Amino acid sequence: MRAAQIATLDGPSAISVVDVPEPDGAGKVVVDVHVAGVTFPEVLLSRGEYQLKPQPPFVPGSEVAGVVRSAPEGSGLTAGRRVAAFPGFGGFAEVAVADPGFVFPLPDAVSFEQGAALPMNYLTMHFALRRRGQLREGETVLVHGAAGGLGTAGVQLAKAYGARVFAVVSSEAKGEAARAAGADEVVLADGFRERVKELTGGRGVDVVADPVGGDRFTDSLRSLGREGRLLVLGFTGGEIPTVRVNRLLLNNVSVVGVGWGAFWSGEPTFVQEQWTDLLPLLEQGRLQPVLGTVHPLADAAAAVAELDERRATGKVLLRVRD
């Protein structure tokens, strides 16, 4: 099969498309991949900077959408079923395998492109907002990096759960993706704290969802209202910030870690519970991933570089087959 492979840890440009054997499907769901999602961990994996460090050469790609070729007996899945899946690795290929608990039947109205945008970003943000952030209807949510795949997922989910959403983007051009996701207000990263203060009448927001980190962190803390929660999802800004814990006392705020993978690794049935919660929103059309560029598999290096260089708006995808 054709697959995009990381053979050396020299960054996205070193990703190459090669012929490799199909993966072993014993005990797994075998999926003929139509579309794969591109995520920020692939950027880190290409340099050996991710928390998981597979030995090169390996095939990256944590989320796919396609058609079931075969499935273990008792899995509830049959050949020909349209699905999204979270294989963890191996998704940038014509065939991927995943544990049955990480394969999700797609509603008929959800395309393969939309399906490939769901597993990593929407399940992560669902865990962040619902489980870790304890988001309640009527609260206000500030989403950093709101034009990317994870950010647009956060905007949509927060809106679906009844929040007022402020989307922080790095440029006016990226604001359109955040608006398409349903943001109530779009705020430029430069000076976002002052703008949030103005929009909330000085009260501050209830929740900040932050996959960026870096030099925004302190102002994010200062943007929280009474008993606000700052959700730490990652550090696409490159710098891991530190917390001056005295700031937490001033308004009884919390800094909350969001490690979706660390959680489900100890409770693997949790992801299917999440999917059950998301499914009505998908069927009602209330979750519609904002799609960005769609690259052919041969251009996997360019797709990952788009995230690395922070040029992405919406979800970046790889089309593996029609």
C-alpha positions in Angstrom: 0.0 0.0 0.0 1.0 3.6 -0.4 1.8 5.5 2.9 3.4 8.7 4.1 6.4 7.7 6.2 8.7 9.4 8.7 12.1 7.9 8.2 14.3 10.6 9.7 13.4 13.1 12.4 14.2 16.2 10.3 10.8 17.9 10.3 7.8 17.8 8.0 9.9 18.2 4.8 11.4 14.8 5.5 8.1 13.0 5.2 8.0 10.8 2.1 5.4 8.6 0.4 6.5 5.0 -0.1 5.2 1.5 -0.6 4.9 -0.4 2.7 3.2 -3.7 3.7 -0.4 -3.4 4.9 -0.7 -3.5 8.7 -1.6 -6.6 10.6 -5.3 -6.6 11.2 -5.5 -9.4 13.7 -8.1 -8.4 16.4 -8.4 -5.0 14.8 -10.9 -3.2 12.6 -9.3 -2.9 9.1 -10.3 0.4 7.4 -9.8 1.3 3.7 -8.9 5.0 4.3 -10.5 7.7 2.2 -9.4 10.8 4.1 -6.9 11.3 7.0 -6.8 14.2 9.4 -3.6 16.1 10.0 -2.9 17.2 13.6 -0.2 19.1 15.4 1.3 15.9 17.0 2.4 15.0 13.5 4.5 18.1 13.4 6.1 17.1 16.7 6.5 13.5 15.6 8.4 14.6 12.5 11.1 16.0 14.8 11.0 13.4 17.6 9.5 16.0 20.0 6.2 14.3 20.8 5.7 12.5 24.1 5.4 9.2 22.2 8.6 8.4 20.3 8.1 5.6 17.8 11.3 4.3 16.2 11.6 5.5 12.6 10.6 4.5 10.0 6.9 4.7 10.9 3.6 5.9 9.4 2.0 8.8 11.3 -1.7 9.7 11.2 -4.0 9.5 14.2 -7.4 9.9 12.6 -9.1 8.7 9.5 -12.4 8.2 7.8 -13.2 5.4 5.4 -14.9 2.1 4.9 -14.6 -1.0 7.1 -12.9 -3.9 5.2 -13.1 -6.3 8.1 -13.8 -6.3 11.8 -13.5 -8.8 14.7 -16.6 -10.8 15.6 -18.6 -9.1 18.3 -17.3 -5.6 17.5 -20.7 -4.5 16.1 -19.0 -3.4 12.9 -19.3 -5.0 9.5 -17.6 -4.8 6.1 -18.8 -1.8 4.1 -19.7 0.4 7.1 -18.7 4.1 6.8 -16.6 5.0 9.9 -14.3 7.5 11.5 -11.5 5.9 13.5 -8.6 6.8 15.8 -5.8 4.4 15.0 -3.2 6.5 16.9 -0.6 5.8 14.2 -0.7 4.6 10.7 -3.5 6.8 9.3 -1.5 8.4 6.5 -1.9 5.3 4.4 -4.4 3.5 2.1 -5.2 1.0 4.9 -5.3 1.6 8.7 -6.2 -0.6 11.6 -7.7 0.4 14.9 -9.1 -1.2 18.1 -12.9 -1.6 17.8 -13.4 0.8 20.8 -11.8 3.6 18.7 -14.0 3.1 15.6 -17.1 5.2 15.2 -19.9 4.7 12.7 -20.6 7.9 10.7 -24.1 9.2 10.1 -25.0 9.2 6.4 -25.0 13.0 6.2 -21.4 13.3 7.5 -18.8 13.2 4.7 -15.5 11.4 4.9 -13.8 14.8 5.0 -15.9 15.8 8.0 -15.5 12.4 9.6 -11.7 12.6 9.5 -11.8 15.9 11.3 -13.7 14.5 14.3 -11.7 11.9 16.3 -8.7 13.9 17.7 -10.0 17.5 17.8 -13.7 17.0 18.8 -13.1 14.2 21.3 -10.2 16.2 22.9 -12.3 19.4 23.1 -15.3 17.5 24.4 -13.1 16.1 27.2 -11.7 19.6 27.8 -15.0 21.5 28.0 -17.3 18.9 29.5 -15.2 16.7 31.8 -12.3 19.0 32.8 -13.9 22.4 32.3 -17.3 21.5 33.7 -18.8 23.9 31.2 -22.4 25.0 32.0 -25.0 26.5 29.7 -24.9 30.2 29.7 -21.2 30.5 30.5 -18.6 32.4 28.4 -15.7 30.6 26.7 -12.5 32.1 25.2 -10.9 29.9 22.6 -7.3 30.5 21.6 -6.0 29.3 18.2 -9.7 29.5 17.1 -9.0 29.3 13.4 -7.4 25.8 13.4 -8.8 22.4 13.6 -8.8 22.1 17.4 -9.9 25.7 17.9 -12.9 25.5 15.5 -13.9 22.3 17.2 -13.8 24.1 20.6 -15.9 27.0 19.2 -18.5 24.6 17.8 -18.8 22.4 20.9 -19.0 25.4 23.3 -21.8 26.9 21.2 -23.6 23.5 21.0 -23.5 23.4 24.8 -25.0 26.8 25.2 -22.0 29.0 25.8 -21.2 32.5 24.5 -17.9 32.1 22.6 -15.0 34.5 22.0 -12.6 33.3 19.4 -8.9 34.5 19.5 -7.1 34.5 16.2 -3.7 35.8 15.1 -5.0 37.8 12.0 -8.1 39.2 10.5 -7.8 36.7 7.6 -8.1 33.8 10.1 -11.2 35.3 11.7 -13.5 33.9 8.9 -12.8 30.3 10.0 -13.7 31.1 13.6 -16.9 32.9 12.5 -17.8 29.9 10.3 -17.5 27.7 13.4 -20.1 29.9 15.1 -18.0 32.3 17.3 -20.0 35.1 18.8 -17.1 37.5 18.8 -13.7 37.3 17.0 -10.8 38.9 18.8 -7.2 39.4 17.6 -4.5 37.9 19.8 -2.7 41.2 20.1 -4.6 43.0 22.9 -7.1 40.2 23.5 -7.2 40.8 27.3 -8.4 44.3 27.0 -11.0 43.4 24.4 -12.3 40.5 26.5 -12.6 42.9 29.5 -14.6 45.2 27.3 -16.9 42.5 25.9 -17.7 41.1 29.4 -18.2 44.4 31.1 -15.1 43.8 33.2 -16.3 40.5 34.6 -14.0 38.1 32.6 -14.8 34.8 31.1 -15.7 31.5 32.7 -13.5 29.2 30.7 -10.4 29.7 28.5 -9.5 26.8 26.2 -5.8 27.3 25.3 -3.9 25.0 22.9 -1.3 27.7 22.2 0.4 28.6 25.5 3.4 30.8 25.2 3.2 34.5 26.1 -0.6 34.5 26.0 -0.8 32.5 29.2 -0.6 35.2 31.8 -3.2 37.4 30.1 -5.4 34.4 29.8 -5.3 34.0 33.5 -6.1 37.6 33.9 -9.1 37.2 31.6 -10.8 34.8 33.9 -13.8 35.8 36.0 -14.6 34.5 39.4 -14.0 30.8 39.7 -12.9 30.7 36.1 -11.0 27.7 34.6 -8.1 27.9 32.2 -7.8 24.6 30.2 -4.3 23.7 29.1 -4.5 21.7 25.9 -1.0 22.2 24.4 1.7 24.5 23.3 1.5 25.2 19.6 3.1 28.6 20.4 6.3 26.7 21.2 6.9 27.9 24.8 5.6 26.1 27.8 4.5 28.8 30.3 4.9 28.7 34.0 2.2 29.6 36.6 2.7 32.2 39.3 0.3 30.4 41.7 -0.5 33.6 43.7 -2.6 34.6 40.7 -4.9 31.7 41.3 -5.9 33.1 44.7 -7.0 36.5 43.5 -10.2 35.4 41.8 -10.4 31.7 42.9 -9.4 30.5 39.4 -8.1 27.1 38.3 -5.5 26.0 35.8 -6.7 22.6 34.5 -4.6 20.1 32.6 -6.3 18.4 29.6 -4.6 15.1 28.7 -7.3 13.3 26.7 -5.0 10.4 25.8 -3.7 10.0 29.4 -7.3 9.8 30.6 -8.7 7.2 28.1 -5.6 5.0 28.4 -6.8 4.2 31.9 -10.5 4.1 30.9 -10.7 3.0 27.3 -14.5 2.8 27.2 -14.6 6.5 27.7 -14.2 7.4 24.0 -17.3 5.5 23.0 -19.2 7.3 25.8 -18.0 10.6 24.3 -19.1 9.5 20.8 -22.5 8.7 22.1 -22.7 12.2 23.5 -21.6 13.8 20.3 -23.7 11.7 17.9 -27.0 13.6 18.3 -25.2 16.8 17.7 -23.7 15.4 14.5 -27.1 14.0 13.4 -28.8 17.3 14.0 -26.1 19.1 11.9 -25.0 21.2 15.0 -21.4 20.0 14.6 -20.0 20.6 11.1 -16.2 20.7 11.1 -14.7 23.7 9.4 -12.6 22.3 6.6 -9.4 23.8 5.4 -7.0 22.6 2.7 -7.3 19.1 1.3 -4.0 17.7 0.1 -3.4 14.4 -1.8 -1.5 11.8 0.1 1.6 12.5 -2.1 1.7 16.0 -0.5 1.7 14.8 3.1 4.9 16.8 3.9 3.2 20.0 2.7 0.1 19.3 4.7 2.1 18.9 8.0 4.2 21.9 7.1 1.0 24.0 6.9 0.4 23.3 10.6 4.1 23.7 11.5 4.1 27.2 9.9 0.8 28.1 11.5 -0.8 28.9 8.1 -3.8 26.5 8.6 -7.3 27.7 8.8 -9.9 25.0 9.5 -9.0 21.3 9.5 -6.2 20.2 7.2 -6.8 16.9 5.5 -5.2 14.3 3.3 -7.3 12.7 0.5 -6.1 9.1 0.3 -8.6 7.8 -2.2 -11.8 9.0 -3.8 
